[in-house]
């Protein structure tokens, strides 16, 4: 699976004209379908004179199940939201939303023309986006002595991992996310490097975007 990295306040963007109607595609990363709705409302506010703002969104939890939402926004049923959603499905995309805004040019496109136009609007927005691969990761809680921190950070980077939620008291406590296919190597290297004085505690598994 892949996702889009562009945030909602700076979405990927492109546009084209078909028979005097302008179609504007915007695409962004989301963490929930509620965020998708908020993004679409922002696009509406930017285009108050547009006839339609159709959209589709896909969001997936760490359990791998995807949820989807779409809207034709007044276009004939199945001619706007569904073509946008099909672009997301065919691209293996999740955790993203695409809105396609239409300024009507006075010429009817027909069902086939609308489907092609909204599909194109979604495709060019996705093509303009910064993409990332979704990687299953294992999360760990780790406690370190201060002199161990720099060496641990180098080891974590070597294993393509990331640290977050760092707390500094008498020791350093942090959480580390490591790609699942590197988790065994990570645990072994930690044991070897610190002579078993550091023991990462496995917390759960998450999906993390890794830029392409």
CORMOJO-V204261 format. One record per residue. RES is the residue in one letter. SS is DSSP state (helix for helix, strand for strand, loop for the rest). OMEGA is omega in radians with two decimals (999 if undefined). D_FIRST is the distance of its C-alpha to the first C-alpha in Angstrom with 1 decimal. Layout:
# CORMOJO-V204261
RES;SS;OMEGA;D_FIRST  RES;SS;OMEGA;D_FIRST
This chain:
# CORMOJO-V204261
X;loop;3.09;0.0  X;strand;3.05;3.8  X;strand;3.09;7.0  X;strand;-3.11;10.6  X;loop;-3.09;13.2  X;loop;3.14;16.3  X;loop;-3.09;18.3  X;helix;-3.13;20.0  X;helix;3.06;23.3  X;helix;-3.03;22.3  X;loop;2.95;19.7  X;strand;-2.92;18.7  X;strand;3.00;21.5  X;strand;-3.07;23.1  X;strand;3.04;25.6  X;strand;-3.14;27.6  X;strand;3.10;30.7  X;strand;3.13;31.2  X;loop;3.07;34.9  X;loop;3.01;35.8  X;strand;3.09;32.9  X;strand;3.10;30.6  X;strand;-3.07;26.9  X;strand;3.13;25.1  X;strand;3.06;21.4  X;strand;-3.09;20.0  X;strand;-3.13;16.4  X;strand;3.05;15.6  X;strand;3.03;13.6  X;loop;3.05;14.6  X;loop;3.11;14.8  X;loop;3.11;16.5  X;helix;3.04;17.6  X;helix;3.08;21.0  X;helix;3.09;19.8  X;helix;3.13;18.6  X;helix;3.12;22.2  X;helix;3.11;23.7  X;helix;-3.13;21.9  X;helix;3.10;23.1  X;helix;3.08;26.6  X;helix;3.10;26.6  X;helix;3.10;25.9  X;helix;-3.13;28.7  X;helix;3.13;31.1  X;helix;-3.08;30.5  X;loop;-3.05;31.4  X;loop;-3.12;34.2  X;loop;3.13;35.7  X;loop;-3.14;32.6  X;loop;-3.06;33.0  X;strand;2.94;29.4  X;strand;3.11;26.2  X;strand;-3.12;23.6  X;strand;2.96;20.1  X;strand;3.14;16.9  X;strand;3.08;14.4  X;strand;3.14;11.4  X;strand;-3.12;11.3  X;strand;3.09;10.0  X;loop;3.14;12.2  X;loop;3.10;12.1  X;loop;3.08;13.2  X;loop;3.12;9.9  X;loop;-3.10;11.8  X;strand;2.99;11.0  X;strand;-3.04;14.0  X;strand;3.05;14.8  X;strand;3.13;17.8  X;strand;3.10;19.5  X;strand;3.03;23.1  X;loop;3.13;25.3  X;loop;3.04;27.7  X;loop;3.02;30.7  X;loop;3.10;29.6  X;loop;-3.04;30.4  X;loop;3.07;28.1  X;loop;-3.06;24.9  X;loop;-3.05;25.5  X;loop;-3.12;23.5  X;helix;-3.11;20.9  X;helix;3.08;19.6  X;helix;3.09;19.2  X;helix;3.13;17.2  X;helix;3.13;14.9  X;helix;3.09;14.6  X;helix;3.12;13.4  X;helix;3.14;10.5  X;helix;-3.09;9.8  X;helix;3.10;10.5  X;loop;-3.10;8.2  X;loop;-3.05;5.1  X;strand;3.03;5.7  X;loop;3.12;6.8  X;loop;3.14;9.8  X;strand;3.11;11.5  X;strand;3.08;14.7  X;strand;3.06;16.4  X;strand;3.07;20.2  X;strand;-3.11;22.4  X;strand;3.12;26.1  X;strand;2.93;28.9  X;strand;-3.04;32.4  X;loop;-3.09;34.4  X;loop;3.08;36.7  X;loop;3.13;39.1  X;loop;3.11;38.0  X;loop;-3.10;36.2  X;loop;-3.05;33.2  X;helix;-3.07;33.2  X;helix;-3.13;30.3  X;helix;3.12;28.9  X;helix;3.11;29.4  X;helix;3.14;27.7  X;helix;3.14;24.6  X;helix;-3.10;24.4  X;helix;-3.14;25.1  X;helix;3.06;22.6  X;helix;3.11;19.8  X;helix;3.12;21.1  X;helix;3.10;21.3  X;helix;-3.08;17.7  X;helix;-3.11;16.7  X;helix;3.07;19.0  X;helix;3.12;17.8  X;helix;3.14;14.2  X;helix;-3.13;15.8  X;helix;-3.02;17.9  X;loop;2.95;15.2  X;loop;-2.99;14.3  X;strand;3.07;10.6  X;strand;3.07;8.8  X;strand;3.09;6.2  X;strand;-3.07;5.4  X;strand;3.03;8.1  X;strand;-3.10;10.2  X;strand;3.01;13.6  X;strand;3.12;17.2  X;strand;-3.13;19.4  X;strand;2.89;23.1  X;strand;-3.06;26.3  X;strand;3.05;28.6  X;strand;-3.06;32.3  X;strand;2.88;33.9  X;loop;-3.09;37.3  X;helix;3.14;37.5  X;helix;-3.12;38.4  X;helix;-2.95;35.3  X;helix;-3.07;32.8  X;helix;-3.14;32.6  X;helix;3.10;32.2  X;helix;3.14;29.5  X;helix;3.09;27.6  X;helix;3.13;27.9  X;helix;-3.12;26.8  X;helix;3.11;23.7  X;helix;3.12;22.7  X;helix;-3.14;23.4  X;loop;3.12;20.8  X;loop;-3.14;18.1  X;loop;3.10;18.8  X;strand;3.10;19.6  X;strand;3.04;22.6  X;strand;3.08;23.3  X;strand;-3.11;25.9  X;strand;3.10;28.7  X;strand;-3.09;32.2  X;strand;3.04;35.4  X;loop;3.03;38.5  X;loop;3.03;40.6  X;loop;3.04;37.4  X;strand;3.06;33.8  X;strand;-3.12;31.3  X;strand;3.01;27.6  X;strand;-3.13;24.2  X;strand;3.07;21.9  X;strand;-3.09;18.1  X;strand;3.08;17.4  X;strand;-3.04;14.4  X;helix;-3.12;15.0  X;helix;3.07;15.8  X;helix;-3.03;18.4  X;helix;3.14;19.9  X;helix;3.10;22.8  X;helix;3.13;23.7  X;helix;-3.11;23.7  X;helix;-3.12;26.0  X;helix;-3.12;28.3  X;helix;3.08;28.6  X;helix;3.13;29.5  X;helix;-3.09;32.1  X;helix;-3.07;33.6  X;helix;-3.04;33.6  X;loop;3.08;35.2  X;loop;3.08;37.3  X;loop;3.09;35.7  X;loop;3.06;36.9  X;loop;-3.08;33.3  X;loop;3.11;31.4  X;loop;3.12;27.8  X;strand;-3.13;27.4  X;strand;-3.11;24.0  X;strand;-3.09;23.0  X;strand;3.07;19.7  X;strand;-3.14;16.0  X;strand;3.00;13.5  X;strand;-3.09;10.0  X;strand;3.09;10.7  X;strand;3.07;9.5  X;strand;-3.05;10.9  X;strand;3.11;12.2  X;loop;999;11.9
